Amino acid sequence: MGRREIVIDYSPRAVFWPYHNRTQRWACIVAHRRCGKTVACINDQVRRGIMLARPHGRLAYVAPYLAQAKEVAWDYLRRYAQPITKDKNEGELWIELLNGARIRIHGADNPDRLRGSYLDDVIMDEYADMRPSVWGEVIRPMLADREGTATFIGTPKGRNEFHAVAERAKADPERWFFAMLKASTTGILSQSEIEEMCRDMTPEQVEQELECSFDAAIMGAYFGREIAEAERAGRITDVPYDPALPVHTAWDLGKGANMAIWFFQIAFNEVRIIDHEEGAHNDGISQLVDVIDGKGYRKGNDYVPHDAKVHETSTGRTRLETMVRLRRKPVLVADHKVDDGIAAARLSLANCWFDRTRCANGLEALRQYKADYDEKTKAFKNIPKHDWTSHSADAFRYLAMAWRAIAKPTPPKPPEPMRGIGQITVDQFINSVAPKKLRV
């Protein structure tokens, strides 16, 4: 049977031709809103899937949340792949192409759904909003045995992991394709529309959403300024474990990736944050205690939220009792409003030193922790957005509420040495021995 030509109804915008014609294994596209990056990448993936020479191809599109991935990409995938689709599953969000290659939609909010298979190609869309560990711990190993390809796309949200990927791509053009697509240069949005958007948006939003600035402040971020100041002051650096001091922990108690722990030591008024851990899979308290014990740190207190004293229906015990059985030293953090905890965290950050390497994921969570945004009122709510950053941020709140109780006061200055009578004036001598009068 002869070859059959099938035309897919996709006409690339000019700015994406270099991407479609690339030869590098890795790609990073920093693009303004309404640039069409998702459409371009989905079509690129469809072409890669149908042209795979290997059997049983597996390709994936990953967005920060599964609901978001379905809303943004699923319709595009079905529409553009329709002429070459052999089968599809609406519930599992995959299509199978005529050659047997399968493209599936995923959300980074459930990384366990991704594990256990291989990948020939992956798109990481809005990578700036993802938990950084999803790439290194889940996706990257899946590409290894088939030497698969990957594309990172998104709009900047501060100097986070997406910024690090962009910098790596710019510095290594032999291995990486890189494109910076600003609204002022692509010509995709009309000048009148850009001007209208500039009137409706804040300057920070214009810089971030249209001009792709990694230096624009993350809108609604609670700790952005304080983390930036810690960086400038050199307090995000190598912070070694001091065996002379106990290591305390602050926990957000959840399940799997919803459990986060900070490890810290107190030296006078310094909070030395030496480590950070998150759960995985279906990890519970016992699995995280095994991780802690394996580090060999000198044991301190374990600060846990106030609701840790509530009985769990599955075990009939409180989480406090579970921790005590595992030979930990749980201490309840006083119940408090979230706003008060955030205020305490902001104040505490001025006293904190972070280990840059071991606390990398936790620091990224603190940078991106932000207020929820109401699309109807176009304003930030008075509550935090609940996403992957919440658990590390909550654990840090508990740390901030607890550390001052165990901090030792700064040693007082030694008294001035006694001076002879010939070394002070008559007035100084009289003032030193005269009784103090009360002001009324």
C-alpha positions in Angstrom: 0.0 0.0 0.0 1.3 3.5 -0.9 1.8 6.3 1.5 -1.2 8.5 2.2 -0.9 12.2 2.8 -3.0 13.6 5.7 -3.2 17.4 6.2 -3.7 18.7 9.8 -5.6 22.0 10.0 -2.8 24.0 11.7 -1.0 27.0 10.3 2.0 27.9 12.5 2.5 31.5 13.5 5.8 32.9 12.2 7.3 33.1 15.6 6.9 29.3 16.1 8.5 28.1 12.8 12.0 28.0 14.5 10.6 25.9 17.3 9.0 23.4 14.8 12.3 23.2 12.9 14.6 22.8 15.9 17.1 20.0 16.2 17.9 20.2 19.9 16.5 17.7 22.3 15.3 20.3 24.9 13.3 23.4 24.3 12.2 26.4 26.4 9.7 29.0 25.2 9.0 32.1 27.3 5.9 33.7 25.8 3.5 36.5 26.4 -0.2 35.8 27.0 -2.4 34.9 24.0 0.8 34.1 22.0 -0.6 30.7 21.0 2.2 28.6 22.7 -0.1 25.8 23.8 -1.6 25.3 20.3 1.9 25.4 18.8 3.3 22.8 21.2 0.3 20.5 21.0 0.7 20.4 17.2 4.4 19.9 17.5 3.7 16.9 19.8 1.1 15.5 17.5 3.7 15.6 14.6 6.3 14.0 16.8 3.9 11.3 17.8 2.9 10.3 14.3 6.5 10.3 13.1 7.9 8.1 15.9 9.7 5.2 14.5 9.6 3.2 17.7 6.5 1.2 18.6 4.2 2.0 21.4 5.1 5.7 21.6 4.1 7.6 24.7 3.9 11.3 24.8 2.5 13.6 27.5 1.2 17.2 28.0 1.5 18.3 31.6 -0.1 21.4 33.2 0.0 22.5 36.8 -3.5 21.0 37.5 -5.4 18.3 35.7 -8.6 20.4 35.5 -6.5 23.2 33.9 -4.8 20.7 31.5 -8.2 19.4 30.4 -9.6 22.8 29.9 -6.6 24.2 28.0 -5.2 21.3 26.0 -7.7 18.5 25.6 -9.9 20.2 23.0 -6.8 21.3 21.0 -5.4 17.7 21.1 -8.7 16.2 19.9 -9.2 18.8 17.2 -5.8 18.8 15.6 -5.1 15.0 16.0 -8.6 14.0 14.7 -7.5 13.1 11.1 -4.8 10.7 12.5 -6.7 9.4 15.6 -7.3 5.7 15.9 -8.8 5.7 19.4 -9.4 8.0 22.3 -10.5 7.8 25.9 -12.4 10.9 27.3 -12.2 9.7 30.9 -8.5 9.0 30.8 -7.7 11.9 28.5 -5.6 10.1 25.9 -5.7 9.7 22.2 -4.1 6.9 20.2 -2.7 7.8 16.8 -2.8 5.6 13.7 0.8 4.3 14.4 -0.1 3.3 18.0 1.6 6.2 19.7 -0.5 7.6 22.6 -0.7 11.2 23.8 -2.1 11.8 27.3 -3.1 14.8 29.3 -1.8 15.1 32.9 -1.8 17.4 35.9 1.3 18.0 37.9 -0.9 18.2 41.0 -1.1 14.4 41.0 2.5 13.3 40.1 1.8 9.7 41.1 -0.5 9.4 38.1 2.6 10.0 35.9 4.9 7.5 37.4 5.7 4.0 36.3 5.9 4.4 32.5 8.3 5.9 29.9 8.0 8.9 27.7 9.1 9.8 24.2 8.2 13.5 24.5 6.7 15.8 27.1 5.3 19.3 27.2 5.6 21.1 30.6 3.1 24.0 30.2 3.0 26.9 32.7 6.1 25.3 34.3 6.5 28.4 36.6 3.4 27.2 38.5 4.5 23.6 39.1 6.1 22.0 42.1 9.8 21.9 41.0 10.4 18.3 42.1 7.9 17.0 39.5 10.5 17.4 36.7 13.6 16.0 38.5 11.9 13.2 40.5 9.1 12.1 38.1 9.3 13.3 34.5 13.1 13.4 33.8 13.7 9.7 34.7 10.7 8.7 32.4 12.6 10.2 29.4 15.8 8.3 30.0 15.5 4.9 28.4 13.9 6.2 25.2 16.0 9.4 25.2 12.8 11.4 25.0 12.5 15.1 24.3 10.9 17.9 26.4 9.5 21.4 26.0 9.1 23.9 28.8 6.7 26.7 28.1 5.1 29.5 30.2 5.0 33.1 31.3 7.4 34.3 34.0 6.4 34.4 37.6 9.5 35.6 39.3 13.0 34.1 39.4 11.9 30.6 40.1 12.6 27.2 38.6 11.2 28.3 35.2 13.7 31.2 35.2 16.5 28.6 36.0 15.4 26.5 33.0 15.4 29.6 30.7 18.9 30.6 31.9 20.2 27.1 31.2 18.6 27.1 27.8 20.1 30.4 26.8 23.6 29.3 28.0 23.6 26.0 26.0 22.2 26.5 22.5 23.8 23.3 21.3 21.5 21.2 23.5 18.6 23.7 24.0 16.3 25.6 21.8 15.2 28.9 23.4 12.7 31.6 22.4 11.7 34.8 24.2 8.4 36.0 22.7 7.4 39.4 24.0 4.2 41.1 23.0 6.1 44.2 21.9 8.1 42.1 19.3 5.9 39.2 18.1 3.2 41.3 16.3 0.6 38.8 17.4 -1.4 41.3 19.4 -2.2 44.6 17.7 -0.7 47.8 19.1 -4.1 49.2 20.0 -4.9 46.0 22.0 -1.5 46.2 23.8 -2.2 49.9 24.7 -5.7 49.0 25.9 -4.3 46.1 28.1 -1.7 48.5 29.5 -4.5 50.8 30.7 -6.3 47.9 32.3 -3.3 46.2 34.0 -0.8 47.3 36.6 2.7 48.0 35.5 3.9 44.8 37.1 1.3 42.8 35.3 2.3 44.4 32.0 6.0 43.6 32.6 5.2 40.0 33.6 2.3 39.0 31.3 3.2 40.9 28.1 6.9 41.7 28.3 8.0 38.4 29.9 10.0 39.9 32.8 11.3 37.5 35.4 12.0 40.5 37.6 8.4 41.7 37.9 7.0 41.0 41.4 4.7 37.9 41.7 1.3 39.5 42.2 -0.2 38.7 45.5 2.9 37.0 46.9 3.1 37.1 50.7 6.8 36.6 51.2 8.4 37.8 47.9 10.0 40.9 49.3 11.3 39.1 52.4 12.8 36.2 50.4 14.4 38.7 48.0 15.9 40.6 51.0 17.3 37.3 52.4 18.9 36.6 49.0 20.4 40.1 48.9 21.7 39.8 52.4 23.4 36.5 51.8 21.1 34.5 54.1 20.3 31.9 51.4 23.6 30.1 51.3 25.2 26.9 52.7 23.9 26.4 56.2 25.6 23.3 57.7 24.1 21.2 60.5 25.6 22.0 63.9 25.8 18.8 66.0 26.0 20.9 69.1 22.4 22.1 68.7 19.2 20.2 68.5 17.3 20.1 65.2 13.7 21.1 65.6 11.0 20.4 63.0 7.9 22.2 61.9 5.2 20.1 60.2 2.2 20.5 58.0 0.5 17.2 58.6 -1.2 15.8 55.5 -0.8 12.8 53.2 1.9 12.2 50.6 2.9 15.5 48.8 0.6 17.4 51.2 3.0 16.8 54.1 5.9 19.3 54.5 8.6 19.6 57.1 11.2 22.3 57.9 14.3 21.5 59.9 15.8 24.3 61.9 18.3 25.1 64.6 18.2 28.1 67.0 21.4 30.0 67.9 20.4 33.0 70.0 18.2 35.0 67.6 19.2 33.2 64.4 16.9 30.6 62.9 19.2 28.3 60.9 16.9 26.4 58.5 19.1 23.5 57.4 16.7 21.2 55.6 13.2 20.7 54.1 11.3 17.6 53.2 8.0 16.7 51.5 6.1 13.5 51.4 5.5 11.4 48.3 3.0 8.8 47.0 0.9 7.9 50.1 3.5 8.7 52.7 2.2 9.2 56.2 3.8 10.2 59.5 5.7 7.0 59.9 7.4 7.2 56.5 8.5 10.8 57.1 9.8 9.9 60.6 11.9 7.2 58.9 13.3 9.9 56.6 14.1 12.2 59.6 15.7 9.4 61.6 17.9 8.6 58.6 19.4 12.1 58.5 21.0 11.5 61.9 20.2 14.9 63.3 20.2 15.6 67.0 16.6 15.3 68.1 14.7 18.5 69.1 11.0 19.3 69.3 8.5 18.6 66.5 6.1 21.5 66.1 2.7 20.5 64.7 -0.6 22.3 64.1 -3.3 22.6 66.7 -5.6 20.0 65.0 -3.0 17.2 65.5 -4.8 16.4 68.7 -8.0 15.4 66.7 -8.6 11.6 66.5 -8.3 10.0 63.1 -11.1 7.7 62.1 -8.7 5.3 60.3 -6.5 4.6 63.4 -8.6 5.8 66.4 -5.5 7.7 67.6 -4.5 11.3 67.3 -1.5 12.3 65.2 0.2 13.4 68.4 -0.1 9.9 69.8 1.2 8.5 66.5 4.3 10.7 66.7 4.9 9.8 70.4 4.7 6.1 69.5 7.4 6.8 66.9 9.6 8.4 69.6 9.2 11.9 68.3 8.6 14.9 70.6 5.5 16.7 69.2 4.6 20.1 70.5 1.3 21.8 69.6 1.6 25.2 68.1 -1.0 27.6 69.6 -4.1 27.9 67.5 -4.1 31.1 65.5 -5.6 32.9 62.5 -3.9 32.3 59.2 -3.3 36.1 58.9 -1.5 36.2 62.2 0.7 33.3 61.2 1.6 35.0 57.9 2.4 38.2 59.8 4.7 36.2 62.2 6.3 34.5 59.2 7.1 37.8 57.6 8.7 39.1 60.8 10.6 35.8 61.3 12.1 35.8 57.8 14.5 38.6 58.9 16.0 36.2 61.4 16.2 33.2 59.1 19.2 31.6 57.2 18.3 29.0 54.6 20.4 26.2 53.2 20.2 27.0 49.4 20.4 23.3 48.3 18.5 21.3 50.9 15.7 24.0 51.2 15.4 24.7 47.4 11.9 23.3 47.0 10.7 24.9 50.3 12.1 28.3 49.3 10.4 28.1 45.9 7.1 27.4 47.7 7.6 30.5 50.0 8.4 32.6 46.9 5.2 31.6 45.1 2.8 31.4 48.1 0.2 34.1 47.3 -3.3 35.3 48.0 -6.1 33.8 46.0 -7.5 35.9 43.1 -11.1 36.5 42.5 -11.7 36.6 38.7 -15.1 38.1 39.1 -14.1 41.1 41.3 -10.6 41.3 39.7 -9.1 41.6 43.2 -7.1 39.4 45.6 -9.0 37.7 48.4 -8.0 37.8 52.0 -7.1 34.1 52.0 -4.1 32.2 50.5 -4.5 30.3 47.3 -4.5 26.6 48.0 -2.0 24.9 45.7 1.3 23.0 46.0 2.9 25.9 47.8 0.4 25.8 50.7 1.9 22.9 52.6 5.4 24.2 52.9 4.1 27.7 53.6 1.8 26.4 56.4 4.7 24.5 58.0 6.7 27.7 57.9 3.9 29.5 59.7 4.1 27.0 62.5 7.9 27.4 62.6 7.4 31.2 62.9 4.9 30.8 65.7 7.2 28.5 67.6 10.9 29.5 67.3 10.9 32.5 69.7 9.9 30.3 72.6 13.1 28.2 72.3 15.5 31.0 71.3 18.0 32.0 73.9 18.3 35.8 74.5 21.3 37.5 73.1 24.0 37.6 75.9 24.0 41.0 77.7 27.0 43.2 77.1 29.6 42.9 79.8 29.5 45.7 82.4 32.0 48.5 81.9 35.1 48.1 84.0 35.3 50.1 87.2 37.1 53.4 86.8 39.1 55.2 89.4 37.9 58.4 91.0 40.4 60.3 89.0 38.9 59.0 85.7 35.4 60.5 86.1 34.0 64.0 86.7 32.3 65.2 89.9 28.9 65.2 88.1 29.4 61.6 86.9 30.2 60.5 90.4 27.2 62.3 91.9 24.9 60.8 89.3 26.2 57.3 89.9 25.4 57.4 93.6 22.4 59.7 93.8 18.9 58.1 94.1 16.9 58.2 91.0 13.8 60.5 91.1 10.5 59.5 89.6 9.0 61.8 87.0 5.3 62.8 87.8 
